[in-house]
């Protein structure tokens, strides 16, 4: 997986976040395959051109958040659960650290 700041930057893009949501729960009407989601289904879901979808998918694959497999002329995509868990764990660590700071220490540390 890419470094955490890079992964968060990628996840912060609304289109890429939509893609991840679609990969997590694809519409069974268009994506009956248990071998991933076809790039054509992502294009139809987003209403975007093939080059635009390919650009977003390349970024997600290069970051290690999604895996791709070519089958014939189509590319199928799946989420990389462990990479997403790493991002979630890093955010959870930050939340836990924030909870560990006493409230009065935060009030005294804020600029006036």
DRENTORKOL-3810 file (N, C-alpha, C; in nm, 4 decimals):
REM DRENTORKOL-3810
@n.u->0.0841; n.v->-0.1184; n.w->0.0000; ca.u->0.0000; ca.v->0.0000; ca.w->0.0000; c.u->0.0885; c.v->0.1246; c.w->0.0000
@n.u->0.0366; n.v->0.2288; n.w->-0.0581; ca.u->0.1075; ca.v->0.3573; ca.w->-0.0613; c.u->0.1192; c.v->0.4120; c.w->0.0803
@n.u->0.2036; n.v->0.5110; n.w->0.0968; ca.u->0.2158; ca.v->0.5762; ca.w->0.2264; c.u->0.0796; c.v->0.6317; c.w->0.2676
@n.u->0.0557; n.v->0.6391; n.w->0.3975; ca.u->-0.0747; ca.v->0.6811; ca.w->0.4478; c.u->-0.1198; c.v->0.8160; c.w->0.3924
@n.u->-0.0372; n.v->0.9196; n.w->0.3912; ca.u->-0.0859; ca.v->1.0464; ca.w->0.3350; c.u->-0.1291; c.v->1.0343; c.w->0.1892
@n.u->-0.0564; n.v->0.9544; n.w->0.1107; ca.u->-0.0942; ca.v->0.9339; ca.w->-0.0291; c.u->-0.2273; c.v->0.8599; c.w->-0.0391
@n.u->-0.2443; n.v->0.7575; n.w->0.0438; ca.u->-0.3691; ca.v->0.6814; ca.w->0.0432; c.u->-0.4859; c.v->0.7708; c.w->0.0832
@n.u->-0.4668; n.v->0.8542; n.w->0.1835; ca.u->-0.5743; ca.v->0.9439; ca.w->0.2262; c.u->-0.6078; c.v->1.0461; c.w->0.1184
@n.u->-0.5069; n.v->1.0944; n.w->0.0487; ca.u->-0.5298; ca.v->1.1884; ca.w->-0.0618; c.u->-0.6135; c.v->1.1214; c.w->-0.1703
@n.u->-0.5798; n.v->0.9979; n.w->-0.2031; ca.u->-0.6561; ca.v->0.9253; ca.w->-0.3041; c.u->-0.7996; c.v->0.9017; c.w->-0.2581
@n.u->-0.8158; n.v->0.8658; n.w->-0.1321; ca.u->-0.9494; ca.v->0.8390; ca.w->-0.0783; c.u->-1.0322; c.v->0.9659; c.w->-0.0645
@n.u->-0.9655; n.v->1.0806; n.w->-0.0589; ca.u->-1.0352; ca.v->1.2081; ca.w->-0.0444; c.u->-1.1022; c.v->1.2555; c.w->-0.1720
@n.u->-1.0709; n.v->1.1945; n.w->-0.2838; ca.u->-1.1339; ca.v->1.2320; ca.w->-0.4103; c.u->-1.2731; c.v->1.1689; c.w->-0.4159
@n.u->-1.3786; n.v->1.2476; n.w->-0.4367; ca.u->-1.5151; ca.v->1.1936; ca.w->-0.4350; c.u->-1.5382; c.v->1.0821; c.w->-0.5377
@n.u->-1.4805; n.v->1.0925; n.w->-0.6555; ca.u->-1.4998; ca.v->0.9887; ca.w->-0.7574; c.u->-1.4348; c.v->0.8589; c.w->-0.7133
@n.u->-1.3119; n.v->0.8664; n.w->-0.6641; ca.u->-1.2441; ca.v->0.7438; ca.w->-0.6209; c.u->-1.3133; c.v->0.6824; c.w->-0.4995
@n.u->-1.3665; n.v->0.7659; n.w->-0.4114; ca.u->-1.4380; ca.v->0.7127; ca.w->-0.2955; c.u->-1.5660; c.v->0.6412; c.w->-0.3412
@n.u->-1.6337; n.v->0.6958; n.w->-0.4415; ca.u->-1.7516; ca.v->0.6297; ca.w->-0.4993; c.u->-1.7131; c.v->0.4951; c.w->-0.5594
@n.u->-1.5991; n.v->0.4921; n.w->-0.6274; ca.u->-1.5524; ca.v->0.3675; ca.w->-0.6887; c.u->-1.5315; c.v->0.2619; c.w->-0.5809
@n.u->-1.4662; n.v->0.2993; n.w->-0.4718; ca.u->-1.4416; ca.v->0.2029; ca.w->-0.3647; c.u->-1.5726; c.v->0.1520; c.w->-0.3067
@n.u->-1.6693; n.v->0.2413; n.w->-0.2893; ca.u->-1.7996; ca.v->0.1991; ca.w->-0.2394; c.u->-1.8669; c.v->0.1016; c.w->-0.3345
@n.u->-1.8563; n.v->0.1274; n.w->-0.4641; ca.u->-1.9153; ca.v->0.0393; ca.w->-0.5644; c.u->-1.8453; c.v->-0.0959; c.w->-0.5642
@n.u->-1.7127; n.v->-0.0962; n.w->-0.5509; ca.u->-1.6397; ca.v->-0.2228; ca.w->-0.5462; c.u->-1.6755; c.v->-0.3024; c.w->-0.4216
@n.u->-1.7050; n.v->-0.2324; n.w->-0.3126; ca.u->-1.7413; ca.v->-0.2999; ca.w->-0.1880; c.u->-1.8800; c.v->-0.3627; c.w->-0.1968
@n.u->-1.9709; n.v->-0.2972; n.w->-0.2682; ca.u->-2.1085; ca.v->-0.3459; ca.w->-0.2783; c.u->-2.1611; c.v->-0.3217; c.w->-0.4192
@n.u->-2.1120; n.v->-0.3991; n.w->-0.5154; ca.u->-2.1553; ca.v->-0.3773; ca.w->-0.6543; c.u->-2.3012; c.v->-0.4148; c.w->-0.6742
@n.u->-2.3621; n.v->-0.3507; n.w->-0.7722; ca.u->-2.4994; ca.v->-0.3794; ca.w->-0.8104; c.u->-2.5016; c.v->-0.5178; c.w->-0.8750
@n.u->-2.5707; n.v->-0.6103; n.w->-0.8132; ca.u->-2.5724; ca.v->-0.7474; ca.w->-0.8652; c.u->-2.6421; c.v->-0.7575; c.w->-1.0001
@n.u->-2.7219; n.v->-0.6570; n.w->-1.0354; ca.u->-2.7868; ca.v->-0.6574; ca.w->-1.1656; c.u->-2.6884; c.v->-0.6417; c.w->-1.2798
@n.u->-2.5815; n.v->-0.5669; n.w->-1.2558; ca.u->-2.4836; ca.v->-0.5449; ca.w->-1.3624; c.u->-2.3521; c.v->-0.6175; c.w->-1.3369
@n.u->-2.3308; n.v->-0.6624; n.w->-1.2164; ca.u->-2.2006; ca.v->-0.7197; ca.w->-1.1799; c.u->-2.2171; c.v->-0.8572; c.w->-1.1149
@n.u->-2.2675; n.v->-0.9559; n.w->-1.1891; ca.u->-2.2927; ca.v->-1.0855; ca.w->-1.1270; c.u->-2.1667; c.v->-1.1670; c.w->-1.0989
@n.u->-2.0544; n.v->-1.1260; n.w->-1.1519; ca.u->-1.9302; ca.v->-1.2026; ca.w->-1.1372; c.u->-1.8786; c.v->-1.1972; c.w->-0.9940
@n.u->-1.8360; n.v->-1.3121; n.w->-0.9447; ca.u->-1.7730; ca.v->-1.3158; ca.w->-0.8129; c.u->-1.6219; c.v->-1.2992; c.w->-0.8262
@n.u->-1.5780; n.v->-1.2603; n.w->-0.9457; ca.u->-1.4356; ca.v->-1.2438; ca.w->-0.9726; c.u->-1.3979; c.v->-1.0978; c.w->-0.9884
@n.u->-1.4735; n.v->-1.0090; n.w->-0.9271; ca.u->-1.4432; ca.v->-0.8672; ca.w->-0.9355; c.u->-1.5463; c.v->-0.7941; c.w->-1.0186
@n.u->-1.5258; n.v->-0.6649; n.w->-1.0296; ca.u->-1.6166; ca.v->-0.5775; ca.w->-1.1025; c.u->-1.5487; c.v->-0.5349; c.w->-1.2319
@n.u->-1.6195; n.v->-0.5512; n.w->-1.3409; ca.u->-1.5656; ca.v->-0.5161; ca.w->-1.4718; c.u->-1.5524; c.v->-0.3640; c.w->-1.4837
@n.u->-1.4485; n.v->-0.3210; n.w->-1.5503; ca.u->-1.4271; ca.v->-0.1776; ca.w->-1.5715; c.u->-1.5467; c.v->-0.1146; c.w->-1.6415
@n.u->-1.6101; n.v->-0.1881; n.w->-1.7314; ca.u->-1.7263; ca.v->-0.1331; ca.w->-1.8028; c.u->-1.8413; c.v->-0.1030; c.w->-1.7069
@n.u->-1.8550; n.v->-0.1831; n.w->-1.6009; ca.u->-1.9598; ca.v->-0.1581; ca.w->-1.5024; c.u->-1.9298; c.v->-0.0339; c.w->-1.4188
@n.u->-1.8016; n.v->-0.0099; n.w->-1.3932; ca.u->-1.7623; ca.v->0.1114; ca.w->-1.3201; c.u->-1.7912; c.v->0.2338; c.w->-1.4062
@n.u->-1.7607; n.v->0.2242; n.w->-1.5346; ca.u->-1.7900; ca.v->0.3343; ca.w->-1.6272; c.u->-1.9390; c.v->0.3652; c.w->-1.6282
@n.u->-2.0217; n.v->0.2609; n.w->-1.6375; ca.u->-2.1670; ca.v->0.2804; ca.w->-1.6411; c.u->-2.2170; c.v->0.3385; c.w->-1.5088
@n.u->-2.1644; n.v->0.2899; n.w->-1.3980; ca.u->-2.2060; ca.v->0.3374; ca.w->-1.2667; c.u->-2.1754; c.v->0.4858; c.w->-1.2491
@n.u->-2.0568; n.v->0.5261; n.w->-1.2895; ca.u->-2.0141; ca.v->0.6651; ca.w->-1.2711; c.u->-2.0631; c.v->0.7579; c.w->-1.3809
@n.u->-2.0920; n.v->0.7013; n.w->-1.4984; ca.u->-2.1281; ca.v->0.7846; ca.w->-1.6117; c.u->-2.0093; c.v->0.8624; c.w->-1.6654
@n.u->-1.8907; n.v->0.8038; n.w->-1.6521; ca.u->-1.7675; ca.v->0.8689; ca.w->-1.6979; c.u->-1.7081; c.v->0.7908; c.w->-1.8138
@n.u->-1.6203; n.v->0.8560; n.w->-1.8878; ca.u->-1.5557; ca.v->0.7922; ca.w->-2.0026; c.u->-1.4542; c.v->0.6872; c.w->-1.9572
@n.u->-1.4230; n.v->0.5975; n.w->-2.0482; ca.u->-1.3257; ca.v->0.4925; ca.w->-2.0194; c.u->-1.1890; c.v->0.5490; c.w->-1.9798
@n.u->-1.1366; n.v->0.6520; n.w->-2.0496; ca.u->-1.0062; ca.v->0.7044; ca.w->-2.0085; c.u->-1.0077; c.v->0.7637; c.w->-1.8670
@n.u->-1.1164; n.v->0.8288; n.w->-1.8293; ca.u->-1.1253; ca.v->0.8879; ca.w->-1.6955; c.u->-1.1292; c.v->0.7783; c.w->-1.5889
@n.u->-1.2107; n.v->0.6757; n.w->-1.6127; ca.u->-1.2182; ca.v->0.5647; ca.w->-1.5178; c.u->-1.0834; c.v->0.4941; c.w->-1.5098
@n.u->-1.0189; n.v->0.4723; n.w->-1.6235; ca.u->-0.8873; ca.v->0.4068; ca.w->-1.6242; c.u->-0.7860; c.v->0.4857; c.w->-1.5425
@n.u->-0.7905; n.v->0.6170; n.w->-1.5526; ca.u->-0.6991; ca.v->0.7022; ca.w->-1.4752; c.u->-0.7211; c.v->0.6808; c.w->-1.3251
@n.u->-0.8458; n.v->0.6876; n.w->-1.2815; ca.u->-0.8754; ca.v->0.6686; ca.w->-1.1389; c.u->-0.8361; c.v->0.5284; c.w->-1.0925
@n.u->-0.8652; n.v->0.4282; n.w->-1.1752; ca.u->-0.8343; ca.v->0.2909; ca.w->-1.1365; c.u->-0.6838; c.v->0.2677; c.w->-1.1290
@n.u->-0.6086; n.v->0.3273; n.w->-1.2197; ca.u->-0.4625; ca.v->0.3134; ca.w->-1.2156; c.u->-0.4071; c.v->0.3688; c.w->-1.0850
@n.u->-0.4574; n.v->0.4832; n.w->-1.0425; ca.u->-0.4122; ca.v->0.5423; ca.w->-0.9162; c.u->-0.4434; c.v->0.4510; c.w->-0.7982
@n.u->-0.5648; n.v->0.3960; n.w->-0.7961; ca.u->-0.6042; ca.v->0.3080; ca.w->-0.6856; c.u->-0.5248; c.v->0.1777; c.w->-0.6854
@n.u->-0.4991; n.v->0.1245; n.w->-0.8032; ca.u->-0.4198; ca.v->0.0012; ca.w->-0.8132; c.u->-0.2754; c.v->0.0283; c.w->-0.7732
@n.u->-0.2164; n.v->0.1364; n.w->-0.8251; ca.u->-0.0775; ca.v->0.1698; ca.w->-0.7920; c.u->-0.0593; c.v->0.1945; c.w->-0.6423
@n.u->-0.1628; n.v->0.2447; n.w->-0.5771; ca.u->-0.1561; ca.v->0.2698; ca.w->-0.4324; c.u->-0.1751; c.v->0.1421; c.w->-0.3519
@n.u->-0.2157; n.v->0.0338; n.w->-0.4186; ca.u->-0.2357; ca.v->-0.0927; ca.w->-0.3489; c.u->-0.3718; c.v->-0.1053; c.w->-0.2817
@n.u->-0.4630; n.v->-0.0135; n.w->-0.3100; ca.u->-0.5959; ca.v->-0.0181; ca.w->-0.2487; c.u->-0.6924; c.v->-0.1079; c.w->-0.3260
@n.u->-0.6598; n.v->-0.1324; n.w->-0.4538; ca.u->-0.7431; ca.v->-0.2138; ca.w->-0.5428; c.u->-0.6495; c.v->-0.3032; c.w->-0.6228
@n.u->-0.6972; n.v->-0.4225; n.w->-0.6566; ca.u->-0.6198; ca.v->-0.5100; ca.w->-0.7456; c.u->-0.6963; c.v->-0.5263; c.w->-0.8764
@n.u->-0.6213; n.v->-0.5465; n.w->-0.9837; ca.u->-0.6794; ca.v->-0.5580; ca.w->-1.1177; c.u->-0.6345; c.v->-0.6887; c.w->-1.1810
@n.u->-0.7257; n.v->-0.7470; n.w->-1.2587; ca.u->-0.6933; ca.v->-0.8683; ca.w->-1.3333; c.u->-0.7550; c.v->-0.8572; c.w->-1.4726
@n.u->-0.6719; n.v->-0.8739; n.w->-1.5734; ca.u->-0.7212; ca.v->-0.8682; ca.w->-1.7112; c.u->-0.7700; c.v->-1.0075; c.w->-1.7492
@n.u->-0.8919; n.v->-1.0111; n.w->-1.8032; ca.u->-0.9502; ca.v->-1.1348; ca.w->-1.8549; c.u->-1.0030; c.v->-1.1038; c.w->-1.9948
@n.u->-0.9303; n.v->-1.1503; n.w->-2.0931; ca.u->-0.9667; ca.v->-1.1178; ca.w->-2.2312; c.u->-0.9465; c.v->-0.9692; c.w->-2.2546
@n.u->-1.0488; n.v->-0.9031; n.w->-2.3049; ca.u->-1.0350; ca.v->-0.7594; ca.w->-2.3315; c.u->-1.0813; c.v->-0.6730; c.w->-2.2155
@n.u->-1.1288; n.v->-0.7333; n.w->-2.1073; ca.u->-1.1808; ca.v->-0.6571; ca.w->-1.9933; c.u->-1.0886; c.v->-0.6671; c.w->-1.8736
@n.u->-1.0935; n.v->-0.5642; n.w->-1.7900; ca.u->-1.0193; ca.v->-0.5633; ca.w->-1.6639; c.u->-1.1219; c.v->-0.5684; c.w->-1.5516
@n.u->-1.0957; n.v->-0.6551; n.w->-1.4550; ca.u->-1.1826; ca.v->-0.6701; ca.w->-1.3388; c.u->-1.1085; c.v->-0.6209; c.w->-1.2153
@n.u->-1.1818; n.v->-0.5543; n.w->-1.1278; ca.u->-1.1225; ca.v->-0.4921; ca.w->-1.0099; c.u->-1.1844; c.v->-0.5458; c.w->-0.8819
@n.u->-1.1012; n.v->-0.5540; n.w->-0.7784; ca.u->-1.1453; ca.v->-0.5926; ca.w->-0.6446; c.u->-1.0720; c.v->-0.5065; c.w->-0.5429
@n.u->-1.1365; n.v->-0.4845; n.w->-0.4299; ca.u->-1.0712; ca.v->-0.4117; ca.w->-0.3213; c.u->-0.9609; c.v->-0.4960; c.w->-0.2605
@n.u->-0.8611; n.v->-0.4285; n.w->-0.2044; ca.u->-0.7556; ca.v->-0.4936; ca.w->-0.1260; c.u->-0.7905; c.v->-0.4698; c.w->0.0206
@n.u->-0.8612; n.v->-0.5631; n.w->0.0851; ca.u->-0.9082; ca.v->-0.5400; ca.w->0.2213; c.u->-0.7970; c.v->-0.5081; c.w->0.3213
@n.u->-0.6827; n.v->-0.5735; n.w->0.3084; ca.u->-0.5750; ca.v->-0.5489; ca.w->0.4056; c.u->-0.5215; c.v->-0.4063; c.w->0.3957
@n.u->-0.5129; n.v->-0.3537; n.w->0.2750; ca.u->-0.4664; ca.v->-0.2157; ca.w->0.2590; c.u->-0.5664; c.v->-0.1187; c.w->0.3211
@n.u->-0.6940; n.v->-0.1435; n.w->0.3008; ca.u->-0.7957; ca.v->-0.0572; ca.w->0.3617; c.u->-0.7946; c.v->-0.0695; c.w->0.5133
@n.u->-0.7696; n.v->-0.1903; n.w->0.5636; ca.u->-0.7581; ca.v->-0.2086; ca.w->0.7097; c.u->-0.6383; c.v->-0.1310; c.w->0.7659
@n.u->-0.5281; n.v->-0.1247; n.w->0.6896; ca.u->-0.4113; ca.v->-0.0476; ca.w->0.7348; c.u->-0.4461; c.v->0.0998; c.w->0.7485
@n.u->-0.5202; n.v->0.1533; n.w->0.6522; ca.u->-0.5626; ca.v->0.2939; ca.w->0.6592; c.u->-0.6536; c.v->0.3127; c.w->0.7801
@n.u->-0.7497; n.v->0.2218; n.w->0.7963; ca.u->-0.8427; ca.v->0.2309; ca.w->0.9087; c.u->-0.7694; c.v->0.2201; c.w->1.0419
@n.u->-0.6709; n.v->0.1320; n.w->1.0515; ca.u->-0.5947; ca.v->0.1149; ca.w->1.1759; c.u->-0.5150; c.v->0.2403; c.w->1.2097
@n.u->-0.4568; n.v->0.3028; n.w->1.1087; ca.u->-0.3813; ca.v->0.4265; ca.w->1.1331; c.u->-0.4735; c.v->0.5368; c.w->1.1837
@n.u->-0.5922; n.v->0.5469; n.w->1.1260; ca.u->-0.6887; ca.v->0.6472; ca.w->1.1722; c.u->-0.7390; c.v->0.6141; c.w->1.3127
@n.u->-0.7575; n.v->0.4857; n.w->1.3402; ca.u->-0.8009; ca.v->0.4434; ca.w->1.4738; c.u->-0.6952; c.v->0.4783; c.w->1.5787
@n.u->-0.5674; n.v->0.4616; n.w->1.5436; ca.u->-0.4590; ca.v->0.4985; ca.w->1.6354; c.u->-0.4641; c.v->0.6477; c.w->1.6670
@n.u->-0.4899; n.v->0.7295; n.w->1.5661; ca.u->-0.5010; ca.v->0.8737; ca.w->1.5895; c.u->-0.6190; c.v->0.9053; c.w->1.6808
@n.u->-0.7310; n.v->0.8387; n.w->1.6567; ca.u->-0.8493; ca.v->0.8618; ca.w->1.7405; c.u->-0.8227; c.v->0.8197; c.w->1.8843
@n.u->-0.7563; n.v->0.7065; n.w->1.9034; ca.u->-0.7243; ca.v->0.6595; ca.w->2.0377; c.u->-0.6291; c.v->0.7556; c.w->2.1083
@n.u->-0.5315; n.v->0.8068; n.w->2.0339; ca.u->-0.4381; ca.v->0.9027; ca.w->2.0928; c.u->-0.5102; c.v->1.0305; c.w->2.1318
@n.u->-0.6040; n.v->1.0729; n.w->2.0493; ca.u->-0.6793; ca.v->1.1943; ca.w->2.0804; c.u->-0.7656; c.v->1.1746; c.w->2.2041
@n.u->-0.8224; n.v->1.0571; n.w->2.2211; ca.u->-0.9040; ca.v->1.0277; ca.w->2.3394; c.u->-0.8196; c.v->1.0208; c.w->2.4660
@n.u->-0.6920; n.v->0.9862; n.w->2.4509; ca.u->-0.6043; ca.v->0.9724; ca.w->2.5665; c.u->-0.5576; c.v->1.1063; c.w->2.6216
@n.u->-0.5715; n.v->1.2132; n.w->2.5432; ca.u->-0.5298; ca.v->1.3460; ca.w->2.5880; c.u->-0.6396; c.v->1.4026; c.w->2.6774
@n.u->-0.6064; n.v->1.4413; n.w->2.8009; ca.u->-0.7077; ca.v->1.4983; ca.w->2.8897; c.u->-0.7674; c.v->1.6261; c.w->2.8299
@n.u->-0.8958; n.v->1.6455; n.w->2.8508; ca.u->-0.9659; ca.v->1.7610; ca.w->2.7945; c.u->-0.9053; c.v->1.8924; c.w->2.8410
@n.u->-0.8627; n.v->1.9008; n.w->2.9677; ca.u->-0.8047; ca.v->2.0261; ca.w->3.0162; c.u->-0.6694; c.v->2.0545; c.w->2.9514
@n.u->-0.5977; n.v->1.9502; n.w->2.9092; ca.u->-0.4696; ca.v->1.9721; ca.w->2.8398; c.u->-0.4954; c.v->2.0302; c.w->2.7014
@n.u->-0.6023; n.v->1.9895; n.w->2.6366; ca.u->-0.6361; ca.v->2.0439; ca.w->2.5055; c.u->-0.6773; c.v->2.1895; c.w->2.5181
@n.u->-0.7518; n.v->2.2237; n.w->2.6208; ca.u->-0.7969; ca.v->2.3614; ca.w->2.6373; c.u->-0.6801; c.v->2.4550; c.w->2.6643
@n.u->-0.5832; n.v->2.4109; n.w->2.7425; ca.u->-0.4689; ca.v->2.4948; ca.w->2.7749; c.u->-0.3703; c.v->2.5049; c.w->2.6586
@n.u->-0.3732; n.v->2.4078; n.w->2.5669; ca.u->-0.2811; ca.v->2.4092; ca.w->2.4539; c.u->-0.3333; c.v->2.4892; c.w->2.3359
@n.u->-0.4614; n.v->2.5221; n.w->2.3338; ca.u->-0.5154; ca.v->2.5945; ca.w->2.2190; c.u->-0.4738; c.v->2.7407; c.w->2.2229
@n.u->-0.4492; n.v->2.7980; n.w->2.1041; ca.u->-0.4093; ca.v->2.9390; ca.w->2.0985; c.u->-0.5252; c.v->3.0288; c.w->2.1418
@n.u->-0.4903; n.v->3.1422; n.w->2.2026; ca.u->-0.5924; ca.v->3.2350; ca.w->2.2533; c.u->-0.6082; c.v->3.3520; c.w->2.1650
END
